[in-house]
């Protein structure tokens, strides 16, 4: 079984747009699918984990890349 992974490029978007776009994209994805979010908004470091905690999705990983962050969010079942 392969887990579906999609990428959301939220680079250049400011709070709360990265989280709003992630929420919208996750709604159309199957349970257990993983959304990879690219964001360079400094507030995303707080907003994305908070969004996951509030909505029940799992923040699989959070890492710094070249000038931005990459978040892997697994959709709640």
C-alpha positions as CSV (number, residue, x, y, z in Angstrom):
1,X,0.0,0.0,0.0
2,X,1.5,3.3,-1.0
3,X,0.6,6.5,0.9
4,X,-0.5,9.3,-1.3
5,X,1.7,12.4,-0.9
6,X,1.0,15.8,-2.4
7,X,3.0,19.0,-2.2
8,X,1.6,22.4,-1.3
9,X,3.9,25.2,-2.3
10,X,3.0,28.0,0.2
11,X,6.3,29.9,-0.3
12,X,5.8,33.7,-0.3
13,X,2.4,33.4,1.5
14,X,2.0,35.0,4.9
15,X,-0.1,33.9,7.9
16,X,-2.7,32.5,7.8
17,X,-2.6,31.5,4.1
18,X,-0.2,28.5,4.4
19,X,-2.5,26.9,7.1
20,X,-5.7,27.8,5.2
21,X,-4.4,26.3,2.0
22,X,-3.2,23.2,3.8
23,X,-6.6,22.8,5.4
24,X,-8.3,23.1,2.1
25,X,-6.0,20.6,0.4
26,X,-6.2,18.1,3.2
27,X,-10.0,18.0,2.9
28,X,-9.8,16.6,-0.6
29,X,-7.2,14.0,0.3
30,X,-7.9,10.5,1.6
31,X,-7.3,9.6,5.3
32,X,-3.7,8.7,6.0
33,X,-2.4,10.6,3.0
34,X,0.6,12.9,3.6
35,X,0.7,16.6,2.6
36,X,4.1,18.1,2.2
37,X,3.9,21.9,2.8
38,X,6.7,24.3,1.8
39,X,6.5,27.6,3.7
40,X,8.8,30.5,4.4
41,X,6.5,32.5,6.6
42,X,8.1,32.8,10.1
43,X,4.7,32.3,11.8
44,X,4.3,28.9,10.1
45,X,6.7,27.4,12.6
46,X,4.0,28.1,15.3
47,X,0.9,27.9,13.1
48,X,1.4,24.6,11.4
49,X,1.9,22.5,14.5
50,X,-1.0,24.4,16.2
51,X,-3.2,23.6,13.2
52,X,-2.3,19.9,13.4
53,X,-3.0,19.8,17.1
54,X,-6.4,21.5,16.7
55,X,-7.5,19.5,13.7
56,X,-6.2,16.1,14.7
57,X,-3.8,15.7,11.9
58,X,-0.3,14.3,12.6
59,X,2.7,16.5,12.1
60,X,5.1,13.8,10.8
61,X,8.1,16.1,10.5
62,X,9.2,19.7,10.4
63,X,12.6,20.6,8.9
64,X,14.5,23.6,7.7
65,X,15.5,23.6,4.0
66,X,17.2,26.4,2.1
67,X,15.5,29.5,3.4
68,X,12.1,27.8,4.1
69,X,10.6,25.0,6.1
70,X,9.1,21.7,5.0
71,X,6.3,20.2,7.0
72,X,4.9,16.7,6.5
73,X,1.3,16.4,7.7
74,X,-0.6,13.1,7.7
75,X,-4.3,13.5,7.4
76,X,-6.3,12.2,10.3
77,X,-8.3,9.0,9.9
